[in-house]
Amino acid sequence: MDNFLFWPRAIAAAVFDATFAGAIGALLARLWLHRIQIAQPEPLHARLRRVLVLCAAAMVLALPAQMALTTATILGSSSYVAIRAEFWDVVTGTHAGRVLIPDFALAAVLLVLGLARPLMRRRAGLASAIAAALMLTAFRSATGHAAGDGNFSLPEAMQFLHPASIAIWAGGVIVAGWVVFPGMTPDAMTPIGKRLSTTATWAIAAVGLSGIYNAWRGLSLSDPGASLNPLLHTQWGGLLSVKSALVAFALLLGLKNRLLLGRNPELSQTDAKSFAGWLRVEACVMVAILTLSGFLANSPPATGQ
């Protein structure tokens, strides 16, 4: 591992990635429900609002924790007194710290919007929350390995596309599988499932494009010939290999559910039960992928350290 704080930094990043995806999934589900007439929508809207509030609150806590761990890494000490003394200087005096300020503010905006029940029932509130989530993704792309080539670079653009598309895919699957579909009738599940499938397809295409670029860049940092040797003999390469295998498994699960949706104009009772069951399995896989993403983000890219 690259330093003594690798595990807490990776866990904090994984918590942020998972809760950010959950917030995106809740917003997507609210967007789909605005266009679909289903029975008893209010309890479902309330559940989705609670998911948004919980995820935003977790992000508000995770971001300062990440900055505190970054401060400890810079200092080379986990002493609370030392971290407290230098925390604000690191926040205001480093690139990562300056990016944290709008990150934290946007996460707080999501939390406030989620708590504002009347506002979230309106399109303006939903649009504001989606805009805040996109801006949060943009600022997050300006940190980590991608920031090494400067602002508004191709690596930063790909870094924006990758977590945004993963959050859309993973968040949509997780929230639909664990929050939206349980107890839902097949006639209501069908249109939402189709919207989820279409959205996930576009997100997967973006994940593939950005993922290939990021993998190539990570490999080429240590090997100008971009050989596969770092993929087999480094921590970064090992984590990437496991993540890629899980992504492939999630793709197979998504394909299975897409075939179920295309079998009939409307899901039968049996197909609906199967669809919801496989979607929950895919949701578990997506949580594992998001967790690995947090570890990858805190691993030195293909250096073998």
N, C-alpha and C positions, 0 to 999 in steps of 0.2 A: 504494500500500500504506500501511497506517495507521502503521507505524513501521519502524525499521531491523531489528527482530527478527521481522518478520512471517513470513518463510520458515522460520526454525528453529522458531518457536513452532507454526506450522501443521504442519510435518513431525512434530514431537514429538506433537502431538495426533492426527495421522493414524496414527502408529505405535500409540499407545494404543488408538484406536478399532478398528483392524484386529485387534490382538492380543486385545482384550477380546471382540470378536465371535468370534474363533477359540476362545477359552476357552469361551464360551457354546455354540458349535457342538459342541465336544468333549463337554461335559456333556449336551447334548441327545441326541447320538448314544449315549452311555453309557446314558441313560435309556431310549431306544428299544430298545437291545439287551437290556436287562434283561427285556423283555417278548416277545422274539422268539427262537426256537430256530433257530440257524444253525450250519453246520459251521465248525469251527476258530475259535471266538469269541475265544480267548485272544490270538492275535497281533493281532487287531483292537483288543481292549481295551488291549493294550500300546501300540499306535500312538496311540490316543486319549489315553492317559495322557501320552505324550510330548508330544503337541500341547498339552495343558493345562499341562504343566510349562514348555515353551518360551514359550507365550503369557503365563503368569503371570510368568515371569522378565523378559520384555520389558516388562511393565507396571511391575514393581518398578524397572526402570531408567528407564522413560519418565517416571514421576511426579516424581522429584526433578529430572530434566532440565527438565520443564515449570516446576517451581517456581523453578529457577535462572534460567530465561529470563524468568519473571514478575518476579523480583528485578531482573534487568538492565533490564527495561522500566521499572520504577518508578524505578530509579536513573538511567536514561538513559545507561547505560554498559555495555559488554560486557567490562570489565576483570575478570579472574578474581579479583584481589585485592579489588576493591570488592564483587563478588558474594559472595565467601566471608565478608567482614566483616559484611555485612548480611543474609545468607541466613536465619539463625535468627530474627532480629528480624522479618523479613517473614513467616516461617512462623508464628510465634506471635502476631504483631501485626496480621495482616490476615485478612479473611474467607476469601479463597482459600487462604491458608496453613494456617489452622486446619482447613479441609476436607481438605487434603492428608494430614494425619496419619492419620485413619481410612481414607482411600483407600489409602494406602501399607500400612497394617496389614492391610487386607482383601486386597489383592493378594498380600501375603506369606503370608496364610492359605491362599489358593488355591495358591500355590507349594508350601507345606508339605503340603497335602492331596494335591496331585498327586504329590509325592515319596513319600508314604506308600502304597506299593503295596497292602499288605494291607487298609488302611482303605478305599481307593477301590474295592475289590471288594465292599464291603458297601453296603447301601442308606443306612446312616447317614452314611457318608463322602460319598456322592454328594449326599445331601440337604444336608449341611453345606456342600459346595462351591457348590451352587445358591443356598443362603441367603446365603453370602458374596458371590456375584456380584450378587445382587439388592440387597444392602446397599451394595455398591460403586456400583451404578448410582444409588441414592438419594442418596448423598453427592455424586456427580458432578453431579447435577441441581441442587445448591445452589451451583454456581459459574457464571461466565459471565454472559451477558445476562439469563438467567432469574432470577438472584439479586437483580436490581435492585429488585424489588417486595417483597423481604423473604422470610423463611422460610415454608414451608407455604402458598405462594401458588399460584394457578392456573397461572402461567407455570412454576413449579417442577414442578408435577404433570405438566404437558404435557412439560416437559423430561425428566422421568423416563420417561414413556411412550415418547417418541420414540426415544432411544438404546437403551432396552431392547428395543423391538419391532424396530428395525433390526438390533440384534445377534442377536436370535433368528432373523430372516429371513436375514440375510447369513451369520451364523455357521453356521446349519444347512445352507445351500446350499454354502458354501465347504468345510466339513469333509466333508459327504457327497460332494461332487464330487471332491475331491482326496485324501481319506483313506479313506472308507468304501467307496465303490462300485468303485474300481479292483480288478479281479480277482474281484469278487463274482459269483456265479451269479444268473441272472434270478429264480429262486424266492426267493432271499434278498433281492434288491434290491426286489422288489415291495412287501412289507409296510413296509420302511423308507421307500421312496419315498412310499407313501401317508401315513405318519405325517409325513414331511417336508412333503408337500403340504398336509395339514390344518393343521399348525403354522404354515406360512408364510402360509396364507390368513388366519388370525386375526391374525398379526403385521402383515400388509399392511394390514388394516383399521385397526389401531392406528397404523401409520405414516401412513396417509392422514389420519386424524382429527387427530393431533398435528401433522403436517406442515402442514396447512391453517391450523391455529391459529397455529403459529410463523411461517409466511409472512405471515399477516395482521398479526400483532403486529409483525414486523420492518418491514413496509411502513408501518404506521401510526405508527411511532416518528418518522418523518421527514415523514409526510404524514397529518394527521388524517383526511383524506377517503379514505385507503387506496387511492389511485390506483395504476395500474400504472407510473407514470413512473419511480419508483426501481428497478423491476425491469429497466428497459431501460438506465438510465444510471448505475448504481453497480456497484462491485466485488461487493458482497454480492448484488445482484440478478442479475448475470451468472453468478456461481457457482451461485446457486439455480436459475437456468434450465437450466444444463448438468446439474446434479444431477437435476432433475426429468425431463429427457429420458432420462437413464440409468435412472432408476427406471421410466419407462414402457417402455423397452426390456427391462429385467429382468422386468417384469410379462408382457410378450409371451412371453418365453422360458419363464417359469413356466407360463403358460397352455398353451403347446405341450406341455410335459412332463406337465401334468395331463391333457391329452387322450390322451396315450400311455398313461398309467396307467389311464384309463377305457375303453380300447379292448377289453381282455380282462381276465378275472379275474387272470391272471398275465402279466407281460411276456414276450413271445417273445424269442428270442435277438437278432433284428434290432431289435426295439423297445427292448430293454435297452441295446444298444450305442448307439442313437440317444439314448435318455434320458440315459445317462451322458455322452455327448459334449456335448449341449446344456446339461447341468447344469454342466459345466466352463466353458462359455462364460459362463453366468450367474454363476458364481463369480468370473470375471475382472471382470465388470461390477460385482459387488458390492464388490470390492476398490476399484475406481475410485470408487464411491459413498462408501465409507468414507473414502477419501483426501480427497474433496471436502468431506465433513463436517468434517474437521479444519481445512480452510481456511476454511470458513464460520464455524466457531466462533471463529476469530480475526480475522474481518473485522468492521469496524464496521457495524451493521445499517442498511443503506440510507441512509448519510449522504453517499454520493458521494465519500468521501475515499479 
